[in-house]
């Protein structure tokens, strides 16, 4: 995908953050857009940002954890645009909890959105993207898909799963040589609303942590603007990269994991204790 002009991109979580900025940058390059989000106000704001670029834009209120809704949106995208070349599986949520303190309902909630949402988006769009003859699947993992962190077991599990799923998909597409590729993205601290919208339960108190302050503290590490993250993702698609690390924090974490594949856990636990 060297050129996005007159291509069609579908984006989940397009009402804010990275998803919204992907829409803006793709529209500037003449790419038509099929946008989805659970937040209709956010979608409307994104439409306002891209309307000056003379591209076709359709929107859909969508819960990515709903398979039937994802199936319908993929079909409607092709019906409205004639084809689809890219799916950016970007929508995601966060949960702060200990393993012992997590309810099964909380675990199902985050897995359904962060993992099954990516699976549904990939599987429902892939046949249509293959039909287009040229395309890309972009799945958003996290730096927490590279190393595990205390209180992030559920989030880690979903992001590690996205990584494994996407890397396997990429190999299958390589073997098929069907004109479709795949990219797994590992953003570091991106300045989005994910920390403020995260669910935090009281089990964090068993580790001497304050659930409210944890979310506020995490915001301090969100430094990279979403527009810069979107720019790097689009560039990675053009270069057909397999993996993209966004931010010095993600690159540092990746290096630490390579040097200390198990030892990093002691360092992380110590840093967490000291930072309470």
N, C-alpha and C positions, 0 to 999 in steps of 0.2 A: 504494500500500500504506500506508494511513493507520492501519490497525488489524491487529495480528498475532494476535488471539484466534481460536483454532480454525483458523489457517492451518497449513501444513506447510512447514518449512524443511529443506533438505539442506545439510550443511556438511562440506567436506573439511578435513583437518588439525584435526579437532575434539578431539584428545586433549591439546592444550596451547595456550598463547598466545592469540592473537586468536580462533581457532576455538572454543576452550573458553569464552571469555568471551562470544562471540556466543550460544552455546548457553544459557548461564546467563541472559543478559538477555532472550532470546526466550522462554525457558520462563517467566520471571516475568510475561511479557505474555500467557501462555496459548497460545503457539505450540507445536505438536507438532514433534518433531525426528527426522530421519534423519541419524545421525552416522557419519562414516567417518574412519579414520586407519590408518597402517601400524602404529601402536603400540597394541596392544590394552589394555595397562595404562593408558595415557593415556585411552583411551576409557572404561574402567571408572571412572576417577577423575571424568571429566566426568559420567557417569551419576549418580554419587553426589551431585554438586553440584546436579543439576537434579531429582532424584527427589521433592523435597518440593513441587513445583509442580503436581502432578496433571496432567501432560501425557504423551501417548504418546511413548515414546522407543525407537527401534530403532538398532542399531549394526552396522557392517560393517567388518571389516579390509579395507583397500583400498589398492592401489598405483595412484595416479591416472594413471600412465603406461601402464597396462594397459587398452586400449580395451574388450576383452571384459568385463573386470571392472567397468569403469565402466558399460557398457551394462546389465549384469546388476543392478548396484546401483540404477540409475535405475528399472528395471522393478520391482525388489523394493520400492523406496520407495513406488511407487504401489500395488503389491499390498498392502503392509502398512498404508498410511495412507489409501488411497482416492483420493488426489490429491497434488500437490505444487505449491507456489506460489513457492518461492524456492530457488535454488542459490547458495551462497557458495563460490566456487572460491578457497579460502584456502591450500591446501597448497603448500609451496614449500621450496626448498633453496638453499644458497649455495656459491659456488666462488671461491676466490682463486687467480688464475693470470695470467701474461702471455699475450698472444695466441700468441707463438712457443712458449711452454712448455706450452700446453694440449694434452693428448692428445685424439684424436678420441673416445675412450671417455668421457672426462670431459665433453666438450661434449655428446655424445649424452645422457648421464645428466641433466644439468641442463636441457637443452631438453625432454627427454621429460617431466620432472616439471613444470617451471615454465611451459612453453608448451603442450605437447600435453595436459597434464593439465587446463589451463583450457579448451582447445578441446574435449576429450572431454566434460568436465562441462557445458559450454555446449550442445553439440549434442545430447547424449543426454537432457538434462533439458528443453530448450526446447520440444519438441513436447508434453510432458506439462504444462508450465507454461501453454502456450497453451490446452490443454484445460480448465484450471482456470478460465479467464476473467479471472484477475487475478494478476499475479506480477511477479517481479523476478529478474534475473541480476546477481550482484555478483562482479566479478572483481578480485582483489588484484594490483596492480602494485607500485610502489615509488617512492620519490623517485629511485631509480636508473632509473626509467622516464621521468624528466624530463631528467636530464643524465647523461653518461657519466663514469666514473671509472677511473683506471688500476688495473689488476689485477682489474677487474670486467667485462671485456669480455663474458664469457659470461652473467653475471647481467644486465648491462645489456641484452644482446641479447634475453633472454627477457622482461624487464620492459617494454622498448620494444615488443616484439611483442604483449604482453598489452594494452598501451594502444591500439595501432592496431587490433587485433582487436575490442576492446570498443567503441571509439568508432565503428567502422564498423557493428557490430551495433546500437548505439543508434540510429543514423540509419535503418537498415532497419526497426527496430521502430517508430520514429516514423512512417515512411511507411505501414506496415501498419496502424497504429492498432488493434492487436490486444489491448490491455489488458495487455501485458507491456513492461517497461522494462529498462534496463541501467545499471549504475554502475561506473565504473572508480575504484579506490581507490589512492591513493599515500601509504602510511604513511612517516613518517620513522623515527627511531630508536625502535622499540618494544621494551620489555623482555621479549623472548622468548629462546628457546634457539637461535635460528638461527645466531648467530655461533659459539657453542660447537660446534654440529653441522656447521659449514661444512667443506668440504674445502679444504685449502690445500696447494699443491704447491711444490716447491723452486725453481720458476722465479722466485719472488719475490726470491730472493737476487740475481738478476742486476740488480735495481733497488736493491740495498742494503737489502732488507727481510728481517726474520726472520718466517717463516711462522707460527710459534707465537705470537710477540708481536703479530703483526698482528691475530689473532683476539681476543686479550686486550684490545688497545687499542681495537678496534672496540666492545667491550662498554661502554666508557666513554660512548659516544654513544647508548646505548639507554636513554632516560630516560622515555619515555611509557609508563605502565602499560597492559597489553593490555586491561584493562577499560574504560579511557577511549577507546581506539581503537575497541573494539566499540560503545560508546555512540554515538560519532560516526558510525559506519557505519550503524547502525540509524536514526539521525536523518536521515541523508542519503537513505536509502531512502524514508522517510516524506515527505521534501520533494522526492523525485524528481530529485535532483541528477544531473548528468552526470559530474562529477568531484569527488572528495573528496581534499583535502590534509590529512594528519594531522600535527600538530606544527609548531612554529615553524621547525624545520630544513627540512621539506618546503616550507613557504611561502617561506622565504628562498631556497632553491634554485630554486624556480619563478620568483621575481622576478629573480634573477641571470641565469637563462637568457633571460628576456624582454629584459633590458637589455643583456646581452652574449651573444648567441646562439652566437658562436664564441669570443669572448674569454675566456669562463669556463674554457676548457680550459687556457690558460696559467696562470691563477690556481690551478686545481686541481693542475696538475703542480708548480707552485712550492710550494704548501702541502704536497703529498705529500713533496717533497724535504726540506723543513724539518722535517717531522714524523717522519722516519725515526729 
